[in-house]
Amino acid sequence: MKILVNGSTAYDLLLGYNGSFADAIDTSALDTLAVSFFAPHFARHHGGTAANIAWSLNLLGKDPMLVTTVGSDGIEYRNLLENRGISIEYVEQLQTAATATAIIGTDSSARQITFFHPGADADGSFPDLLDRREEISHAIISPRNAVLMMEGIRWCTEYKVPFFFDPGQQVLALSDDELRFGVEHSEGVIANEYEWGLITDRLGIDEQSALETTSMVIVTRGDAGVTCFSKEGALNVGPCTPDQVVNPTGAGDAFRAGFLAGLQSEWSLIDSLRLGNAMGSLAVEIEGTLIDHVDRDAVWARAEEVYGEHLPMMK
């Protein structure tokens, strides 16, 4: 069975600032905001929410169905994915624009400011997947062109594919009605603390009211771990501490892959969240977002050391 991953494929430009963004921004003068951050560190990597998630799912032995769009400079990325055993059947390539680009600035406290150019994804399309419906067990709708996010949500809703709504950086691009539709028709919502705060403010809801229409709300909290709200209550899962912190970019996507892999293997919710945290801890140990290799025994051992219980076998 496959996991449908609908989202962006992008090139990431990573900039590192040796200081605090918060110290440089005067909240009493936001109307005249004009700041510049000197970034001595620069790197360019493969990224994008869907590609990141699909990549980590593949490392865990899962079979992602990647639905995304690249541009005229995307052939090398397509080849990279294919060489790793990730199907590019639904990796659309358009020659009219460049591949999406994310410019991600990170300060010394792991705060981030991101600018995202959609590139070819702005003109992308959602494929006809009806003949593949029976192959799909779960789906995740992650940030990309908002129109294509909504097409994915409507397709999953129509054909009864349980999906997780992961609006991420596109919270601001989606209308209130679109956000509400995504929440109400999803199997669950996944967001970081800041994104979930925006959603609750926009829709006038909290975790309990959201659970009237969706099964769970998963709020990632960085180095504080993750909280999953469900009808059984709030489940707090502490962090899986990395050996080192190089760059936090991509940790959330690795978490999502681990969590989805656990669910598809019919694990308990807490075990799936623990695997998500363990995968996220691997992502922060590297510069880019695509983990080159996963030693599953080492990942399982890391989770057991932190949580005191062994994770099940992956189905």
Buried (B, 14 or more C-beta within 10 A) or exposed (E): EBBBBBBBBBBBBBBBBEEEBEEEEEEEEEEEEEEEBEBEEEBEBBBBBBBBBBBBBBBBEBBBBBBBBBBBBBEEBBEBBEEEEBBBEBBBBBEEBBBBBBBBBBBEEBBBBEEBBBBBBBBBEBBEBEEBBEEBBBBBBBBBBBBBBBBBBBBBBEEEBBBBBBBBBBBEBBEEEBBBBBBBBBBBBBBBEEBBEBBBEBBEBEBEEBBEEBBBBBBBBBBEBBBBBBEEEEBEBBBBEBEEEEBBBBBBBBBBBBBBBBBBBEBEBBBBBBBBBBBBBBBBBBBBBBBEEBEEEEBBBBBBEBBEEEBBEBE
